[in-house]
Amino acid sequence: MKIARLFIAGLALAGLTAAASAGTLDEITKRGELRVAVQTQGPPFSLVGANGERTGSSVELAELMAKEMGVKIKFLDFDWDGLIPALLSGKADLLVADMTPTLARGMKVAFTTPYMYTGSTVFTKADSKFKTTEDCKAKGTKIAVLLGATGEKEAKTAFPDADIKSYKGGGPLLLDAVNNGQADCGVNDVSAVKGQSTAYPAGSFTIMPDLLSKEPLAFATRYDEPDLLVWMNLFLNQVTIDGRLQKNLDYWVNSDAWKKDH
């Protein structure tokens, strides 16, 4: 009887050990597919190209992740404020976007180490009377921001007397609002503004040279996926060392070379 009990206990311990070792990476491998939440339209990080393909800086990095894992990739499109809920609900394994790892967001999701640094900037229509960031501080100035984005919080701090107008969706909505006169100024990530403004005729907007902040950008997963988070950080470290990350950023973020190809 004692031997039987020890045998049963051993089986139970082996089962617990196997369960503990099975993680998200195992699930992804068995599924054969990496599910990634991306912003519907947020060039140059995520966009639909001229041929209808999903592409962009973050998208290509996610594709590299899937390639290194040896699995297929499935992109799930969401507005900006839907990215974190999609991740938390389990619809996606991870999210890739130009997202700032703030302390508030860190209460919900687990961020990787930063893969680049950027900041929020102010932009206006080229023929606007608002020529500087200081001009935009005038009382009643209508400032367009993205709902839930870092720029929304920064705009409220930098322009306390302005009329902050929050838009649900992607960065192009802010450019449209400024271009159409619905807003006097816009506040968004400088990389996104530079990338998205190329959809308009050259010289349509004035992008202020000064930044409201300097912020890191990172990808994210859930806190119950520690193995995936470790792997994502290992991936970012590897592509930094071998130059693939810099090549990606030079093409998508540090220039507008991608525009003629997509």
C-alpha positions as CSV (number, residue, x, y, z in Angstrom):
1,M,0.0,0.0,0.0
2,K,2.8,2.4,0.9
3,I,4.5,1.7,-2.5
4,A,1.3,2.3,-4.3
5,R,0.8,5.7,-2.5
6,L,4.4,6.7,-3.4
7,F,3.8,5.7,-7.0
8,I,0.6,7.8,-7.2
9,A,2.3,10.7,-5.6
10,G,5.1,10.4,-8.1
11,L,2.7,10.5,-11.0
12,A,1.0,13.6,-9.5
13,L,4.3,15.3,-9.1
14,A,5.3,14.5,-12.7
15,G,1.9,15.9,-13.9
16,L,2.5,19.1,-12.0
17,T,6.0,19.4,-13.4
18,A,4.8,18.9,-17.0
19,A,2.0,21.4,-16.5
20,A,4.4,24.0,-15.1
21,S,6.8,23.5,-18.0
22,A,4.1,24.0,-20.6
23,G,3.9,27.7,-21.4
24,T,2.7,30.1,-24.1
25,L,5.7,29.2,-26.4
26,D,4.6,25.6,-26.3
27,E,1.0,26.6,-27.2
28,I,2.2,28.8,-30.1
29,T,4.4,25.9,-31.4
30,K,1.6,23.4,-31.2
31,R,-0.9,25.8,-32.7
32,G,1.6,26.6,-35.5
33,E,0.5,30.3,-35.4
34,L,1.5,33.5,-33.6
35,R,-1.4,35.8,-33.1
36,V,-0.4,39.4,-33.1
37,A,-2.6,42.5,-32.3
38,V,-1.7,45.5,-34.5
39,Q,-3.2,49.0,-35.0
40,T,-5.5,49.1,-38.0
41,Q,-3.9,52.2,-39.5
42,G,-0.8,53.6,-37.8
43,P,1.9,54.1,-40.4
44,P,4.8,53.7,-40.4
45,F,4.4,51.1,-37.8
46,S,1.3,49.4,-39.1
47,L,-0.6,50.0,-42.4
48,V,-2.3,48.4,-45.3
49,G,-0.1,48.8,-48.4
50,A,-1.2,49.6,-52.0
51,N,-1.6,46.0,-52.8
52,G,-3.7,45.3,-49.7
53,E,-1.0,43.7,-47.7
54,R,-0.5,44.4,-44.0
55,T,2.9,45.9,-43.5
56,G,4.9,48.4,-41.5
57,S,7.9,48.6,-39.1
58,S,6.1,46.7,-36.2
59,V,4.5,44.3,-38.6
60,E,7.8,43.3,-40.2
61,L,9.4,42.8,-36.8
62,A,6.4,40.6,-35.8
63,E,6.9,38.6,-39.0
64,L,10.5,38.1,-38.1
65,M,9.4,36.8,-34.7
66,A,7.2,34.2,-36.3
67,K,9.9,33.2,-38.7
68,E,12.3,32.7,-35.8
69,M,9.7,30.6,-34.0
70,G,9.0,28.5,-37.1
71,V,5.3,29.3,-37.2
72,K,2.8,31.2,-39.3
73,I,1.5,34.6,-38.2
74,K,-2.0,36.0,-37.9
75,F,-2.5,39.7,-37.6
76,L,-5.6,41.0,-35.7
77,D,-6.5,44.6,-36.5
78,F,-7.7,47.0,-33.7
79,D,-8.1,50.7,-33.1
80,W,-5.5,52.1,-30.7
81,D,-7.7,51.8,-27.6
82,G,-8.6,48.2,-28.5
83,L,-5.0,46.8,-28.5
84,I,-4.6,46.1,-24.8
85,P,-8.1,44.7,-24.3
86,A,-7.5,42.3,-27.2
87,L,-4.3,41.1,-25.5
88,L,-5.9,40.7,-22.1
89,S,-8.8,38.8,-23.5
90,G,-6.5,36.2,-25.0
91,K,-7.4,37.0,-28.6
92,A,-3.7,37.8,-29.2
93,D,-0.5,36.4,-27.9
94,L,1.3,39.8,-28.0
95,L,0.8,43.3,-29.4
96,V,3.2,45.3,-31.5
97,A,2.7,49.0,-31.9
98,D,4.4,52.3,-31.2
99,M,3.3,52.1,-27.6
100,T,4.9,53.8,-24.6
101,P,5.4,51.5,-21.6
102,T,3.9,53.8,-19.0
103,L,3.4,52.8,-15.4
104,A,-0.3,52.8,-15.8
105,R,-0.2,50.4,-18.8
106,G,2.3,48.3,-16.9
107,M,-0.3,47.6,-14.3
108,K,-2.2,45.7,-17.0
109,V,0.4,44.2,-19.5
110,A,4.0,43.2,-19.4
111,F,6.3,45.3,-21.7
112,T,9.5,44.2,-23.4
113,T,12.7,46.3,-23.1
114,P,12.4,49.4,-25.4
115,Y,13.2,48.8,-29.0
116,M,13.5,52.6,-29.8
117,Y,12.9,56.0,-28.4
118,T,10.7,58.7,-29.7
119,G,8.5,61.5,-28.3
120,S,5.3,63.4,-28.8
121,T,5.3,66.5,-31.1
122,V,2.9,69.2,-32.1
123,F,1.8,69.8,-35.7
124,T,-0.4,72.3,-37.5
125,K,-1.6,73.0,-41.0
126,A,1.2,74.7,-43.0
127,D,-0.7,78.0,-43.4
128,S,-2.0,78.1,-39.8
129,K,-1.5,81.1,-37.5
130,F,-0.1,78.7,-34.9
131,K,3.6,78.8,-35.8
132,T,5.2,77.4,-32.6
133,T,4.3,75.1,-29.7
134,E,3.9,78.2,-27.5
135,D,1.2,79.5,-29.9
136,C,-0.8,76.4,-29.3
137,K,-1.1,77.2,-25.6
138,A,-3.5,80.0,-26.2
139,K,-6.9,79.6,-24.5
140,G,-9.5,77.7,-26.5
141,T,-7.0,76.3,-29.0
142,K,-8.5,73.1,-30.4
143,I,-6.0,70.3,-30.1
144,A,-6.6,66.8,-31.6
145,V,-5.2,63.7,-29.8
146,L,-5.7,60.0,-29.9
147,L,-8.0,58.5,-27.2
148,G,-5.9,56.6,-24.7
149,A,-2.5,57.5,-26.2
150,T,0.4,59.1,-24.4
151,G,-0.1,62.3,-26.4
152,E,-3.5,62.7,-24.9
153,K,-2.1,62.9,-21.4
154,E,0.8,65.1,-22.5
155,A,-1.4,67.5,-24.3
156,K,-3.6,68.0,-21.3
157,T,-0.5,68.8,-19.2
158,A,1.2,71.1,-21.8
159,F,-1.9,72.9,-22.9
160,P,-4.1,73.3,-19.8
161,D,-6.2,76.1,-21.4
162,A,-6.7,74.4,-24.7
163,D,-9.8,72.5,-25.9
164,I,-8.5,68.9,-26.1
165,K,-10.4,66.8,-28.6
166,S,-9.8,63.0,-28.3
167,Y,-10.3,60.9,-31.4
168,K,-10.9,57.1,-31.3
169,G,-8.9,55.4,-34.0
170,G,-5.5,55.9,-35.6
171,G,-3.1,58.8,-36.2
172,P,-4.4,59.7,-39.6
173,L,-7.6,60.9,-38.0
174,L,-5.6,63.7,-36.2
175,L,-4.0,64.8,-39.5
176,D,-7.5,64.8,-41.1
177,A,-8.9,66.9,-38.2
178,V,-6.1,69.5,-38.5
179,N,-6.2,69.5,-42.3
180,N,-10.0,70.0,-42.4
181,G,-10.0,72.7,-39.7
182,Q,-11.7,70.6,-37.0
183,A,-8.6,71.2,-34.9
184,D,-6.0,73.9,-34.8
185,C,-3.1,71.6,-33.7
186,G,-2.5,67.9,-33.2
187,V,-0.3,66.0,-30.8
188,N,1.0,62.6,-31.5
189,D,4.2,60.5,-31.7
190,V,6.7,62.3,-33.9
191,S,7.6,59.1,-35.9
192,A,3.9,58.5,-36.6
193,V,3.3,62.1,-37.6
194,K,6.2,62.1,-40.0
195,G,5.2,58.8,-41.5
196,Q,1.5,59.5,-41.8
197,S,1.8,63.0,-43.1
198,T,3.4,61.6,-46.3
199,A,-0.1,60.6,-47.4
200,Y,-0.7,64.4,-48.0
201,P,1.0,66.7,-50.5
202,A,4.4,67.8,-49.5
203,G,4.3,70.9,-47.2
204,S,0.8,70.3,-46.0
205,F,1.8,70.4,-42.3
206,T,4.2,72.1,-40.0
207,I,5.8,69.7,-37.5
208,M,7.2,71.5,-34.5
209,P,11.0,70.8,-33.9
210,D,10.6,70.6,-30.2
211,L,9.2,67.5,-28.5
212,L,6.8,67.4,-25.5
213,S,8.6,64.4,-24.2
214,K,11.2,61.7,-24.9
215,E,9.6,58.2,-24.6
216,P,10.6,54.6,-25.1
217,L,8.5,52.3,-27.3
218,A,8.0,48.7,-26.5
219,F,6.0,45.6,-27.4
220,A,3.8,43.8,-24.9
221,T,2.3,40.5,-23.7
222,R,0.4,39.3,-20.7
223,Y,1.9,38.8,-17.2
224,D,0.8,35.1,-17.4
225,E,3.1,34.6,-20.4
226,P,6.6,35.0,-18.7
227,D,8.2,32.5,-21.2
228,L,7.0,34.6,-24.2
229,L,8.2,37.8,-22.6
230,V,11.7,36.4,-22.0
231,W,11.8,35.1,-25.6
232,M,10.6,38.5,-27.0
233,N,13.4,40.3,-25.1
234,L,15.9,37.7,-26.4
235,F,14.6,38.4,-30.0
236,L,14.9,42.2,-29.6
237,N,18.5,41.7,-28.3
238,Q,19.4,39.5,-31.2
239,V,18.0,41.7,-33.9
240,T,19.8,44.7,-32.3
241,I,23.1,42.9,-32.3
242,D,22.8,41.6,-35.9
243,G,21.6,44.9,-37.3
244,R,18.1,43.8,-38.5
245,L,16.4,46.2,-36.1
246,Q,18.4,49.2,-37.2
247,K,17.8,48.3,-40.9
248,N,14.0,48.1,-40.1
249,L,14.0,51.5,-38.4
250,D,16.1,53.2,-41.0
251,Y,13.7,52.2,-43.7
252,W,10.4,52.7,-41.9
253,V,11.0,55.3,-39.2
254,N,14.1,57.3,-40.0
255,S,13.1,58.0,-43.6
256,D,10.1,58.0,-46.0
257,A,11.7,55.4,-48.3
258,W,8.9,53.0,-47.6
259,K,6.4,55.4,-49.2
260,K,7.3,54.7,-52.8
261,D,7.2,50.9,-52.2
262,H,3.8,50.8,-50.4
